[in-house]
Amino acid sequence: MGAACVVDECSTVIGQVRGWLGRSGAVALGLVLSTVLAAAPLTFEQAKTQARQQVYADRHTVGTLYCGCQWEWLGRSGGRVDLDSCGYQIRRQAVRAQRIEWEHVVPASNFGRARQCWQDGGRSNCKATDPVFNVMEADLHNLSPAIGEVNADRSNYRFAPIRGAAQGYGTCAMQVDFRNRVAEPPDPVKGQIARIYFYMHDRYDLPMARQQQQVFIAWDQQFPVSGWELERNRRISRLMGHGNPFVTGERVWTPGHRNSAEGVVSWLPEPAASGQDAGGVVRGNRNSKVYHLPQGCPSYNQVSPKNVVAFATAAEAEAAGFRRAGNCR
């Protein structure tokens, strides 16, 4: 598929956008239009098919993300893993160990929790009502083929060095510490994983703990971009309409990084102020004691209405004990 979507697929996308508009009354139209023009996937199912056909079609003999196992393609996006090719030992889930699954390197639950739809009804609600979540879930930069059992075991655990006992998988160097909910990937993919995390958090304005930043900054420096990582970025860029700037070197993550939030845009006006926030232009969050300005603060529209405390000025918010959000520019 080229730079523009074919008529049938464009019609499908338009139908999806109309459905989201009808259900939620708001949509990140700038983001959706950019993905339509670039023929990027708008759903996870579309993403898996495109990843199989246009990104990883010739990589099945090179190996899965964590274990380097070869596989045989099956169907539109699936595969059967050759466990002997990488010395993989099944831990418990024999069926999932033998199939390819598409791993969200940054777990869907991690970026989902940043969306109000997740608070209102979890993943199914986000898929039904939030086009930005669907684009995040379908972002090809965040998807890689992995052994199903490893995908399940890693779950949404944070990545970090593991000290002490951990679950192994034969000669596959992936390790999982279930007790502490930590996973440590093999050295060859640590840098790639770090740069995917940088990209997702920067583009979709996700918070990252300082300790996690320190781990990924170290991995980014210790394990530079490989030839395949550059090629993968080129292939995905043709589909998504943009690359990962942390792969190309256009951006470098440093402590205290300010997110660009380029993937979170909105064109519809906010609902008229009512009751709790009437008359105020500065929004405080009564739970976090953080305030957001209407300009320059990407999370201004993400404060739950029930948690909004309105102030006329930033000085008024600070006098009430609130502090400015860290992602304000």
N, C-alpha and C positions, 0 to 999 in steps of 0.2 A: 504494500500500500504506500502511496506517495505522500506528499505533503498535505493533501486535502482529502477529506473522507469522501467515499463514493456516495451516490444519492441515497441508497437504501440505509447505509449506516448513519448518514446525517439525519435522515428522517427518524431513525430510532432514537438518536440523541435528542432531537427536538422534542420527541414525545416524552422522553424521560424528564427533560427540563420542565415541560408543561405540567407533568404529574407532580414534580416537586413544588412548583409554584402553587398548584391547586391545593396541596396538602399543607404547606408551611407558610405560604404568603411571602417568602423571602428566598433569594437564591444568590449565590456568588456568581453573578452573570459574567463579569470580566474573566474569571477563572474558567468558567464553562466554555465561553466563546473561544478562548485561547486553546483549550484542549480540542474543541471541534475542528478548528482550523489546522491543528497539527495532527489530527487523526489519533489522538491519544485516547486510551481507554477511559471510560467513565464508571465502570464497575469492575469489581474484583474478577468476575468471570471473564470479561473481555480482556483484562490484563493478563490473566493466565494464558489465554489463547495467543495473544500477541507475543508474550514472552517466549512461548514455545516455538512459534513460527518465525519470529523476526529477530530474536535476541539470542536464544540458546539452541537453535535448531542444530548447529554443528558442534555443540559443546558436550554432548552426551558421552563422548569417549574421553573427555578430559576430566570430568568428575564433579560430584556434588559440592556444595558450598563448604561444609564442615569436614567431610570425610574423604573427599576425592574419589568417590565410587562412580563407576560407569553405570549407565542405564540404557534401557531400550525404550524408545518413545511408544506410548499407547494412547490412542484417541486424540482429542484436540489439545490436551495439555498434560496428560498423565505420563507415567513411565514405570517400568519394572526395574528395580535396582539389581545389579550384579554384585552381591555382597562379597564374593570371593575376590573381586577385582581390587578391593581395598582392605581386605582382612577384617571386615566388620563382624563383630559378634553381637547377636541379638540380646538385648537385656531382658525384655519381657513381652513386647508387642510385635509378634512375628509378622502379622499382616501389614502393619504400618511400616515395619522395617524394610519391607520388600517393595515399597512404592515411593514414587517421587511426590513430594508435596511442595507447595510454593510458600516459602518462609517469608513472613514479614520480619525483616531484620529488626526494625523498630516495631514492636508488637502493636497490633491494632488496638488492644486495650490501653496501651500507653498514650497513643495519640487520640483515641476516642474519648478518654476522660477529660481532654481539654475542650470538648464540645458539649454544649448544653443538652443536646439530644441524648447523649450517653447518660447524663444524670436523670433524664426523664424516662428512660426506658432501655438503656443498653444498646448493644450493637444492632439488634434488629430495628430498633426505632431510628437509629442514625441512618441505616441503609434506606429506610423508607422515607425519611423526612429531610435529610441534610446532604445537599449536593457536595459541600466542601468535604465532609467525611468520606463520601464515595470516591472523590478524586484522590484523597489521601490514601484510602485503602487500595486504590488501583494504581498508585504511583509506581511505575516500573523501576525507578531507581532504588526502591525499597524491597524489591522482590528477588529472590534467588531460589533455585531448586535445591531441596535438601531431602535427606532420608526422613520419611514420615515419623519414625520413632524418635529421632533426634529432635525434630520439630516439636513433637509432643512433650518430650522431656525438658527441652529448653523453656517451653511455655513462655511466660513473659518475664523470666528472670533477668536481672541486670547482668551485664558483662563486666567481669573483673578478674584479676589473677586469683586463683584458688590456692590456698595454703592448707594443706592437710588432706584428708581422705576425700575422694570424689569418685563418681561413677564414670567408668571408661567404657569403650566400645571396641575391644580388641586392639588392632593397630591404628585405629582411628584416634587421632589426638584430641578429639573433642572431650571436654570434661564437664560434668554437671554436679553441683553440690546442692542436693535437694533440701537438706536441713537449713542452709543459709540462703537458699533461693538465688544461687549465683551460677553462672555458666562461663567457662573460659574456652574460647575457640582456639584452634591451632594457629601457630604463628603466621603461616602464609596468608591468612584472611583477616588478621587483626586490624591491619591498616585500612583495608576496604570497609570493614564493619564500622570503624571509627568515622570514616568520611561519609558513610551513609547516615549515621546518626547526626553528624554535623548538618548535613543537607536537610534532613527531615525537620530537625528542630529549628533551623534557621528559616526555612521556607514556610513552615506552618506555625511558626511562633510558639513552639513548645518549650516549656521550662526544662532545664537540665541541672541536676544536682551538681554542686561543685566537685564532689569526689568523683562522680562519673566523668565530668569534664577532664579532670586530671588524668584519669586512666586513658581516655581516648586521645588526648593531646600527646601523651607518651607513645601510644601505639601509632598514631599518625606520623610521628617523627622517626620511630624505630623501623617502621615497615612502609617504605615509600610506595607510590603508585606503580603498579605493574603494567606491563604491556596489555594484558587482558583487561585490566580495569579501565584503561584508556579506551580500548576498543568497545567494551561494554557500554561505556558512557557515550561513545559516538553513536552506537546503534540505538540506544534508548533516546538520545537527543533527537534523532530523526523522527521518532514517534511522539515524544512528549512535547517537542517544540522548545526544549531547554535542557541544558546539561546540569551536571553537579559541579558547581564552581569550586568545591573543595577537592575535586579530582583533578580539574584542569589547572589549579593553582591560582584562579582568579580571586579566591578568598582563602583566608587562613583563620582557623579558630584559635582565639587566645582567651585567657581567663577573663571573665566579665563580658563575653561576647554579646553584642546587641543583635537580636534577630532582625532579618529584613522583612519577614512576614509577607513575602511576595506571593505566596500561595493562598492567602486569606484576604479576599477583597469582596466588597459589597457595594451595590449601587442603589438599593432601595432605601428610602428613609426609614428611620426607626419609628415605631409606633408613638403616638402622641404621649407626652408625659402624663402620668396620672398619680394622684394621691401622694405616694411616698416620695417620688422624685420630682414632683411638679415644682417649677421655679428654679431648679438647680441645674447647673451645667457640668459640675464635677461630680463623678460617681464614686462613692466609697463602697467597699465591700465590708459589711458588718462582721463577717466571719474572719477575714484575713487582716482587717484594719489597713487595707491598701486602697489608695484612691487612683482614679484614672481620669485623664483629661480627654475632651472630645477630639482634639487633634494631637497626633503624635504618640498616642497610647493604643497599640493594636488590640488590647483586651477590653477597651471601653464598652463595646457592645456585647461582651460575653459575660458580664456580671448578671447573675440571676436576678430577676425583678424583685423577688422576695428578700434578697440580700442587699439591695441598693439603699445607700444613705446619700442623699443629695446635698451638695454644698454649692454656694454661689461662687466661691473662689478656692484656689489651692490653699491659700493661707488659712481660710476657714477650716478646711479639712485637716490641716496639720495642727491647728489649734485644738481640734477635737481628738487628737491622738492618732490620726491616720498618717501613713507614709506613702510617698509616690511610688507607683509600680515600677519595678526594675526594668521593664522592657519599653518604657516610654522614651521617645527620642526627642 
